[in-house]
Amino acid sequence: DTFVAVFSFLSGRLVHISEQAASILNCKNDFLESSHFVELLAPQDVRVFCAHTAHARLPLWNSWAQTASQYDSTPVKSFFCRIRGGQDTEQEKHYCPVRIIPYLLHVCSSAQLESEPCCLILVEKIHSGYEAPRIPVDKRIFTTTHTPGCVFLEIDERAVPLLGYLPQDLMGTSVLAYLHPEDHSLMLTVHQKVLKYAGHPPFEYLPIRFCTQNGDYVILDSSWSSFVNPWSRKVSFIIGRHKVRTSPLNEDVFATRKRKTNSHDKDITELQEQIHKLLL
């Protein structure tokens, strides 16, 4: 489920792509080879891709062979995007979630005397953690951090195959928008305890139901803690450590959601403001 692609920073066109890419993405080689790589991405992921593949930020592909100290090289960072593959039965565009590791590579072609700066990416297709090969039950764990206003700040990459969202889907959105409506009140109690035990070890609370990308719910056993700003003595952010207790009904968390949810519900906004005032 892994392939390599190389595209030019000057033209944006693919210079090379592994033969197995077509079968992994379920599309034709001609389609891949004739495209600009950015054209293969889901529109909402283009900005993330460009930010992580900026020329100046990339480590050299062959830096491992150099004698320079490991502290002199740019750290390798992976990120997630959706790449266009085959089409669904309704002839809609279908996108596969992938993890990407980018490198800088200089390629010299027969038509050019000087080498051309390119981006080499290692691409790994991501599968649902509940389908074979399954993530073991005891390892279905991930962490999140959110603001006193219940807005996601960070999402552990281990959440991707368990929830079906990519990190950029959740960051900047309300935690409450993904909870079962009947569990909203639990979060007020959680944050009351966060305030009470601020700066103390994590505490566990009742399980919560979290909506996955496909619209089904998983049940999470969560423990909570907070970071208190030593100068203001106020809670800066809340850390949640989550373990999936119950899998979703549809185990393919990347499946297209059939029903839409209202993430801007008036009750959510009011509860979010209530929690924010409580912590500040």
Disulfide bonds with the S-S distance in Angstrom:
none
